[in-house]
């Protein structure tokens, strides 16, 4: 392992994962090098930046608090421009520190030294940021006409960010209440988020006579051996059930915390705060949700009935939902093959896109292996524009893992392209943040499919893609429906474990259809979905992104001349443009209900092709 922050922080150096099963050869799996952030938790560079961040935040408050209105009224507003630039700079510094501690913790959340460091850094950052809290609030108290006049000068560069901040104006509270909300977050929702992560990381599942962590246990639900899938499902259900009490408490507490915040701020609907942060109109989301739910019968219900037929059954147990097709050779894909597959697909579309993605491999920006204490799942963390993104995977050589690599590298490319907009305008609303990731998957899938002539393999690939799309669209909208029910019910009082399980089963039954048997134990599977805890109502962004990409790809197939350039320009815009403005060059409009039907019809078309293959 390269000398990195992880080595300085962990008593035992991190090692790449062992093979997922005996005889499986994945090749060496990379561990990320965090040196580009900091050399270690005790490094002089980190100590220096902590001291600088503290001092800069105090100085910022001293120099600008109570003065923004006067600075905005001055000709060309040079003082306000200086304030915004300093705010951006110190935000980048705090983001670098937070990213470093967060990535260390994601790499090993069970190590005591890392856990303490993560907690300490969270406290330091929260305290430092308390001196900056006034800025957005005071900026929103400036008269609209005065601020508009000020933005006619160089301050206009920051117009997209300032206009986004102004959208929060109706929901901001008096300064001291905002200060209290901010400081109490450490012992409020942030603490419960951390408790959830620690609980999940510590869970063990008894499978095959061994106690394993959640990621390999979930992976066994896709094993070719039906007995292993069933054993894994039952082991997951048993452990989830044994831990229902803490998961129920965490869910109730966070839902109540959100309800209090929403009530004080004046949000009417449980998801309004998410829609605002996503910069998407509630009616657009409702149109998406309605379109997907109406499509359940022609998508998930239809596909799972077809899959049950392939297995010679009328219905499938829930642990067979993502099972590989029978009588199809199961491939284990080495890491180097996965890398070349994704980069080749990216390169065929755009050499620039492939070049950016390749940097994640050559510069050690990826942590790919499975190991004890590592966060399950996958993500691409943008860190800060002065550094670069990092990607976390739990790679086990399955075809879906290759798609996950393509997905997260799509995020990474997007984040690299958007970084020049700076810390304030690089971040992309979640609804558009999934565009590049899902498009990266689509490019990789289409390349693999085009090179497959074997009928059985083609059928297996199409089935896997349909399942991924159903998981991205149908399943995520079902998740959104579940969250809505939970948060609405919570307004009437605390929910029991049984009630949460009941709500979960209601949306799962509706979305999956009669061909999937939701056997005993499945009612507990809501417990392991981290989005419910970390990012309430995030999940509809996946469906938004998938349908959007389906429509985008249709445009690409009809006329690809100049498409790659327009596409990369869209990604490079970061958070500077509304979704309507970004989609206009492609002739797409998310406010048109037919837009969603068009995206969903792509999934239906793939299912039709599968039906012709028998």
HELIX and SHEET records of a PDB file:
HELIX    1   1 UNK A    5  UNK A    9  1                                   5    
HELIX    2   2 UNK A   34  UNK A   36  5                                   3    
HELIX    3   3 UNK A   44  UNK A   64  1                                  21    
HELIX    4   4 UNK A   68  UNK A   73  1                                   6    
HELIX    5   5 UNK A   75  UNK A   77  5                                   3    
HELIX    6   6 UNK A   78  UNK A  107  1                                  30    
HELIX    7   7 UNK A  112  UNK A  129  1                                  18    
HELIX    8   8 UNK A  134  UNK A  139  1                                   6    
HELIX    9   9 UNK A  144  UNK A  150  1                                   7    
HELIX   10  10 UNK A  154  UNK A  158  5                                   5    
HELIX   11  11 UNK A  159  UNK A  167  1                                   9    
HELIX   12  12 UNK A  169  UNK A  171  5                                   3    
HELIX   13  13 UNK A  175  UNK A  184  1                                  10    
HELIX   14  14 UNK A  189  UNK A  202  1                                  14    
HELIX   15  15 UNK A  214  UNK A  219  1                                   6    
HELIX   16  16 UNK A  220  UNK A  222  5                                   3    
HELIX   17  17 UNK A  226  UNK A  242  1                                  17    
HELIX   18  18 UNK A  244  UNK A  265  1                                  22    
HELIX   19  19 UNK A  272  UNK A  278  1                                   7    
HELIX   20  20 UNK A  282  UNK A  295  1                                  14    
HELIX   21  21 UNK A  297  UNK A  301  3                                   5    
HELIX   22  22 UNK A  302  UNK A  310  1                                   9    
HELIX   23  23 UNK A  318  UNK A  320  5                                   3    
HELIX   24  24 UNK A  335  UNK A  349  1                                  15    
HELIX   25  25 UNK A  351  UNK A  362  1                                  12    
HELIX   26  26 UNK A  399  UNK A  418  1                                  20    
HELIX   27  27 UNK A  419  UNK A  421  5                                   3    
HELIX   28  28 UNK A  430  UNK A  450  1                                  21    
HELIX   29  29 UNK A  455  UNK A  472  1                                  18    
HELIX   30  30 UNK A  474  UNK A  490  1                                  17    
HELIX   31  31 UNK A  497  UNK A  512  1                                  16    
HELIX   32  32 UNK A  522  UNK A  528  5                                   7    
HELIX   33  33 UNK A  531  UNK A  534  1                                   4    
HELIX   34  34 UNK A  540  UNK A  558  1                                  19    
HELIX   35  35 UNK A  563  UNK A  572  1                                  10    
HELIX   36  36 UNK A  579  UNK A  584  1                                   6    
HELIX   37  37 UNK A  593  UNK A  613  1                                  21    
SHEET    1   A 2 UNK A 205  UNK A 207  0                                        
SHEET    2   A 2 UNK A 210  UNK A 212 -1                                        
SHEET    1   B 2 UNK A 316  UNK A 317  0                                        
SHEET    2   B 2 UNK A 516  UNK A 517  1                                        
SHEET    1   C 3 UNK A 366  UNK A 367  0                                        
SHEET    2   C 3 UNK A 390  UNK A 392  1                                        
SHEET    3   C 3 UNK A 379  UNK A 381 -1                                        
END                                                                             
